[in-house]
């Protein structure tokens, strides 16, 4: 898995293994990496056929679930779920299982958290007040520019904006391939950001809107509104925010997260969404069992417990009672009850959503008591995408997709981070995509999507 590595990780894993031994006669070896190491190393491990039991496989990044299914890295788990995962099958809504199913085979136990995505900004509330910034004036991504200019000119030593996830924040899109960087998208109905004269799937990189976005972030990079290399800066965001050296950060929002995040950085934050929540199949992903697993049965027993056992869920997210927190009641704990500081806690996983089921845990007292209800309400109100329920099978064109991903890896990060001149590099990018059969990808996605619509009547 990946997470900021916690000081007391080994101590907590010791307690986890005592509990697992008692419950399912198993021992967990949890390899924790930084996000950057995870993205770099795990694909190599999968490609080499290294023995692993399970990996966290989202719909973004290099450990992307659908491409790895096509490569044969993950094992179908239908029979394992029927025998060892009955509780988790009941605990998670069917829609989420459907999002991880290809040709009738389930390949991952889905993440159960907010269903959908909503990008926006967290603003340092103290700076908002000090520099008379109006968060209400920020309705979309580019509206933040005057505030960034103010911070750059008036707040010495402060980075105006961390720069992360800018492309996702600018464009609410339906990523029909299930991959957030592959070409092949649809406008979200009611939130159209690309001028289209048809309702066909299109290549987002061959549009005037993509060029305009790249020009905006290129300007911001040159003006110092964002770091010179936002992908490197992301590892420093928490530290810089705690030190009062960052005004705005990018965020994939979860209900009430401003309370948790604000407590962890030591100041209040203002949440500014860039668009309404959108629910699409590609938001899901989850824990996949590797084809190289030596004990898939025991692995499924663990995943079943991970998603349904509240004691285990709390232990992995918040550590050991009496050492890392004190218990207030059956649902609430105090992460500072043992004298620890939330800004420098020895074990507190802010990325605890990655442990499968966010509902399977106690909550810290800084988190509003209605948080789980807020998640369920968010899930009800998120706008369903046109292709919600459609899963793209990459198998038929896995080779073409691999070649396209190599092109994207070369051009996409510097362009969307404002590091290179889009007038020069966008044409190079689109030319390379065409040279590597992007049209073949678009045809295959459209064919599968049309067949799905015909079969479902959508």
C-alpha positions in Angstrom: 0.0 0.0 0.0 1.1 3.6 0.0 0.8 6.3 2.6 3.0 8.8 4.4 5.1 6.4 6.4 4.2 6.6 10.1 6.8 6.5 12.8 5.1 3.7 14.8 4.1 1.6 11.8 6.0 -1.5 12.9 4.5 -1.3 16.4 1.0 -1.1 15.0 1.7 -4.0 12.6 2.7 -6.0 15.5 -0.7 -5.5 17.1 -2.4 -6.1 13.8 -0.7 -9.5 13.5 -1.6 -10.6 17.0 -5.2 -9.9 16.0 -5.0 -11.5 12.6 -3.4 -14.6 14.1 -6.4 -14.9 16.5 -9.0 -14.2 13.8 -7.8 -16.0 10.6 -4.4 -17.6 11.5 -2.6 -15.2 9.2 0.3 -12.7 9.4 0.3 -9.5 7.5 3.4 -8.1 5.9 2.4 -4.6 4.7 4.9 -3.0 2.4 4.3 0.7 2.7 5.8 3.2 0.2 5.6 6.8 -0.5 3.2 7.6 -3.4 6.1 8.3 -5.7 7.8 4.9 -4.9 4.5 3.1 -5.3 3.9 4.5 -8.7 7.5 3.7 -9.8 8.2 0.3 -8.2 4.9 -1.7 -8.1 4.5 -1.8 -11.9 8.0 -3.2 -12.2 7.2 -5.8 -9.5 4.0 -6.8 -11.3 5.7 -7.1 -14.7 8.5 -9.2 -13.2 6.0 -11.7 -11.7 7.2 -11.0 -8.2 5.3 -12.9 -5.6 2.7 -10.7 -3.9 -0.7 -11.4 -2.4 -2.6 -8.2 -2.9 -2.0 -4.6 -4.1 -4.0 -1.4 -4.0 -5.1 -0.8 -7.6 -7.0 2.4 -8.2 -8.2 3.8 -11.6 -5.4 6.3 -11.8 -1.6 6.2 -11.8 0.7 3.4 -12.9 -0.9 0.6 -10.9 -4.1 1.2 -12.9 -6.5 -1.6 -12.4 -8.0 -2.0 -15.9 -4.6 -2.1 -17.7 -3.2 -4.6 -15.2 -6.3 -6.8 -15.7 -5.5 -6.8 -19.4 -1.9 -7.7 -18.7 -3.0 -10.7 -16.6 -1.5 -9.4 -13.3 -4.7 -9.8 -11.2 -6.7 -13.0 -10.6 -10.5 -13.2 -10.8 -11.9 -13.5 -7.3 -15.5 -14.6 -7.8 -15.0 -18.1 -6.2 -12.9 -16.6 -3.4 -15.5 -14.1 -2.6 -18.3 -16.7 -2.5 -16.3 -18.8 -0.1 -14.3 -16.4 2.1 -15.8 -13.0 1.4 -19.5 -13.3 2.1 -19.5 -10.4 4.6 -17.7 -8.0 2.3 -20.0 -8.9 -0.6 -22.9 -7.8 1.5 -21.2 -4.7 2.9 -20.5 -3.0 -0.4 -23.2 -1.7 -2.9 -23.5 -3.7 -6.1 -22.6 -0.7 -8.3 -19.1 -0.8 -6.9 -18.7 -4.5 -7.6 -19.9 -3.9 -11.2 -17.2 -1.3 -11.7 -14.5 -3.9 -11.0 -16.1 -6.6 -13.2 -15.0 -7.5 -16.7 -16.8 -10.3 -18.7 -18.4 -11.6 -15.5 -15.2 -11.7 -13.5 -14.6 -9.6 -10.4 -11.0 -8.4 -10.1 -10.9 -6.2 -7.0 -12.7 -5.6 -3.7 -13.8 -2.0 -4.3 -13.0 1.1 -2.3 -16.1 2.0 -0.3 -15.9 5.7 0.4 -17.3 8.7 -1.5 -18.7 7.4 -4.8 -17.7 10.0 -7.3 -15.1 12.8 -7.4 -15.1 16.5 -6.9 -11.9 18.5 -7.2 -11.3 21.9 -5.7 -9.0 24.0 -3.5 -8.2 24.1 0.2 -7.3 27.7 1.2 -5.5 28.8 4.3 -8.3 30.5 6.2 -5.9 32.9 8.1 -4.5 34.1 4.8 -8.0 34.4 3.3 -8.8 36.9 6.1 -5.4 38.7 6.2 -5.3 39.4 2.5 -9.1 40.0 2.0 -9.6 37.2 -0.5 -13.2 36.2 -1.4 -13.5 32.4 -1.7 -17.1 33.0 -3.0 -15.6 34.5 -6.2 -13.9 31.3 -7.1 -16.4 29.3 -9.1 -14.1 27.4 -11.4 -10.4 26.6 -11.7 -9.2 29.8 -13.4 -11.1 32.1 -11.0 -8.3 31.6 -8.4 -5.8 33.5 -10.4 -6.4 37.0 -8.8 -5.9 35.4 -5.3 -2.7 33.8 -6.4 -1.5 37.1 -7.7 -2.3 38.7 -4.4 -0.5 36.1 -2.4 2.6 36.2 -4.7 2.8 40.0 -4.3 1.9 40.4 -0.6 2.8 37.2 1.3 6.6 36.9 1.3 7.9 33.3 1.4 4.5 31.8 0.7 3.8 29.5 -2.3 0.5 30.6 -3.7 -0.7 27.2 -4.9 0.8 23.7 -4.7 -0.1 23.0 -8.3 -1.2 19.4 -8.0 -4.1 17.8 -10.0 -4.7 20.9 -12.0 -6.0 19.2 -15.1 -8.5 17.2 -13.1 -9.6 20.3 -11.3 -10.1 22.3 -14.5 -12.2 19.7 -16.5 -15.1 17.6 -15.1 -14.9 14.8 -17.6 -16.2 11.3 -17.9 -13.1 9.1 -18.5 -14.8 6.4 -20.5 -11.6 4.2 -20.6 -11.5 4.1 -16.8 -8.1 5.7 -17.0 -7.7 9.4 -16.1 -5.0 10.1 -18.6 -5.8 7.9 -21.6 -7.6 9.7 -24.5 -11.3 8.9 -24.7 -13.7 11.1 -22.7 -17.3 12.4 -22.7 -18.6 15.7 -21.4 -20.4 15.5 -18.2 -24.0 16.4 -18.9 -24.8 19.8 -17.4 -21.1 20.6 -16.9 -19.9 20.7 -20.5 -16.4 22.2 -20.7 -15.6 21.2 -24.2 -17.5 22.7 -27.2 -18.8 19.6 -29.0 -21.3 19.3 -31.9 -21.9 15.6 -31.2 -22.2 13.2 -28.3 -19.3 10.9 -29.4 -16.3 10.0 -27.3 -13.4 12.3 -28.1 -9.7 12.8 -27.6 -9.4 15.5 -25.0 -5.9 16.4 -26.0 -6.8 17.4 -29.5 -9.1 20.3 -28.4 -8.7 24.1 -28.1 -9.7 23.8 -24.4 -6.7 21.6 -23.6 -4.3 24.0 -25.3 -5.9 26.9 -23.4 -5.5 25.1 -20.1 -1.8 24.3 -20.8 -1.2 28.0 -21.6 -2.8 29.1 -18.3 -0.7 26.8 -16.1 2.4 27.6 -18.2 1.8 31.3 -17.4 1.3 30.5 -13.7 4.5 28.5 -13.6 6.5 31.4 -15.1 4.9 33.9 -12.7 5.8 31.7 -9.7 2.1 31.1 -8.7 2.9 27.3 -8.6 6.1 25.4 -8.0 8.6 24.9 -10.9 7.9 21.1 -10.6 4.5 20.6 -8.9 5.0 16.8 -9.0 8.0 17.1 -6.8 6.5 19.7 -4.5 3.5 17.4 -3.7 5.8 15.5 -1.2 6.3 18.8 0.7 2.7 20.0 0.8 1.9 18.9 4.3 5.1 20.2 5.8 4.8 23.6 4.0 1.2 23.9 5.0 2.0 23.2 8.6 4.7 25.9 8.5 2.3 28.5 7.1 4.2 28.6 3.7 1.4 27.5 1.4 -1.9 29.3 0.6 -3.8 26.9 -1.6 -3.6 23.2 -2.2 -5.4 20.9 -4.7 -7.9 18.4 -3.3 -9.9 15.4 -4.3 -12.7 16.1 -1.8 -14.3 13.8 0.7 -17.2 14.9 3.0 -16.1 16.9 6.0 -12.4 16.4 5.2 -11.7 20.0 5.9 -12.0 19.3 9.6 -9.5 16.4 9.5 -7.1 18.2 7.3 -7.3 21.5 9.2 -6.5 19.7 12.5 -3.5 17.9 10.9 -1.9 21.1 9.6 -2.7 23.3 12.6 -5.0 25.9 10.9 -8.5 26.1 9.5 -9.0 25.7 5.8 -11.7 26.9 3.4 -13.0 24.4 0.9 -13.7 25.8 -2.6 -15.1 23.3 -5.1 -14.4 23.7 -8.8 -17.6 21.7 -9.9 -20.3 19.5 -8.5 -19.6 15.9 -7.6 -19.6 13.4 -10.5 -20.0 9.6 -10.2 -18.4 7.5 -12.9 -17.2 3.9 -13.1 -13.6 5.0 -13.2 -13.8 6.4 -9.7 -13.7 3.0 -8.1 -10.7 0.6 -8.1 -9.8 -1.3 -5.0 -7.7 -4.2 -3.7 -6.7 -6.8 -6.3 -5.3 -10.2 -5.6 -2.2 -10.9 -7.7 -1.8 -14.0 -9.9 1.5 -14.6 -8.1 -0.2 -14.9 -4.7 0.9 -18.1 -2.8 -2.1 -18.0 -0.6 -5.1 -16.3 -2.3 -7.5 -17.9 0.1 -5.9 -16.4 3.2 -5.6 -13.1 1.3 -9.3 -13.0 0.7 -10.0 -13.8 4.4 -7.8 -10.8 5.3 -9.6 -8.5 2.8 -13.0 -9.6 4.1 -11.9 -8.7 7.6 -10.3 -5.4 6.5 -13.6 -4.2 5.2 -15.9 -5.5 7.9 -14.0 -5.6 11.2 -14.2 -2.2 13.0 -11.4 -3.1 15.4 -9.0 -3.9 12.6 -10.1 -0.8 10.6 -9.5 1.5 13.5 -6.1 -0.1 14.4 -4.8 0.3 10.8 -6.0 3.9 10.6 -5.4 5.3 14.1 -3.1 2.9 15.9 -3.3 1.4 19.3 -5.7 2.5 22.1 -3.8 4.0 25.0 -0.7 4.6 22.9 -2.0 6.6 19.9 -5.5 7.6 21.0 -8.0 7.3 23.8 -11.5 6.1 23.4 -14.4 8.4 24.0 -17.3 6.1 23.0 -18.0 3.3 20.7 -17.7 5.5 17.6 -15.4 8.3 18.7 -11.7 8.6 19.7 -9.3 11.3 20.7 -6.0 11.3 18.8 -4.5 13.8 21.3 -5.8 11.9 24.3 -2.4 10.4 25.0 -0.6 13.7 24.8 0.3 13.6 21.1 0.1 16.5 18.7 -2.0 16.0 15.6 0.5 17.9 13.5 3.3 15.5 14.4 1.5 12.3 15.5 3.4 9.1 15.6 0.6 7.1 13.9 -2.4 8.6 12.2 -3.1 7.7 8.6 -4.6 10.7 6.8 -5.0 8.4 3.8 -7.0 5.9 5.8 -9.5 5.7 3.0 -7.1 3.4 1.3 -7.8 0.6 3.8 -10.9 -0.2 1.8 -14.1 0.8 3.7 -14.1 4.2 5.3 -17.2 3.3 7.3 -15.3 0.5 9.1 -13.6 2.7 11.7 -14.0 4.9 14.7 -13.7 8.7 14.0 -11.5 11.3 15.7 -13.3 13.9 17.8 -12.2 16.6 15.3 -14.3 15.0 12.6 -18.0 16.0 12.7 -20.2 13.2 14.1 -22.4 13.3 11.0 -19.5 12.4 8.6 -20.6 8.9 7.7 -24.1 10.2 7.0 -22.5 13.0 4.9 -20.7 10.4 2.8 -24.0 8.5 2.2 -25.7 11.8 1.2 -22.8 12.7 -1.0 -23.1 9.4 -2.8 -26.8 10.0 -3.4 -26.3 13.5 -4.8 -23.3 12.9 -7.0 -24.2 13.4 -10.6 -24.3 10.0 -12.4 -22.2 10.1 -15.6 -23.6 8.9 -18.9 -21.5 5.8 -18.8 -21.9 4.9 -15.1 -21.6 1.1 -15.1 -19.6 0.8 -18.3 -16.2 -0.9 -17.9 -13.8 -0.7 -20.8 -12.0 -4.0 -21.6 -8.5 -3.1 -22.6 -7.5 -6.7 -23.6 -8.0 -6.3 -27.4 -5.7 -3.4 -27.7 -3.3 -3.8 -24.7 -0.2 -3.3 -26.9 -1.5 0.0 -28.4 -2.5 1.3 -24.9 1.0 0.5 -23.6 2.6 2.5 -26.4 0.2 5.4 -25.8 0.9 5.4 -22.1 4.6 5.7 -22.9 3.8 8.8 -25.0 1.6 10.2 -22.2 4.3 9.6 -19.6 6.7 11.7 -21.6 4.4 14.7 -22.5 1.4 14.9 -20.1 3.2 15.7 -16.8 5.3 18.7 -18.0 2.3 20.1 -20.0 -0.3 19.9 -17.3 2.2 21.2 -14.7 3.1 24.3 -16.8 6.7 23.3 -17.2 7.0 23.5 -21.0 5.7 25.8 -23.7 2.3 24.3 -25.0 2.7 26.0 -28.3 5.6 23.8 -29.0 4.8 20.6 -27.0 1.0 20.1 -27.5 1.5 19.6 -31.2 4.3 17.2 -30.5 2.1 15.4 -28.0 -0.8 14.9 -30.3 1.4 14.0 -33.2 3.0 11.2 -31.2 -0.4 10.0 -30.0 -1.5 9.7 -33.6 1.7 7.9 -34.6 0.9 5.3 -31.8 -2.6 4.4 -32.9 -4.7 6.7 -30.7 -7.4 6.5 -33.4 -7.5 2.7 -32.9 -8.1 3.2 -29.2 -10.9 5.7 -29.9 -12.6 3.3 -32.3 -12.4 0.4 -29.8 -13.7 2.5 -26.9 -16.6 3.8 -29.0 -17.5 0.3 -30.2 -17.6 -1.1 -26.7 -19.5 1.9 -25.4 -22.1 1.7 -28.1 -22.5 -2.0 -27.5 -23.0 -1.4 -23.8 -25.6 1.3 -24.4 -27.5 -1.0 -26.7 -27.4 -3.9 -24.2 -28.5 -1.8 -21.3 -30.8 0.6 -23.0 -29.0 3.7 -21.7 
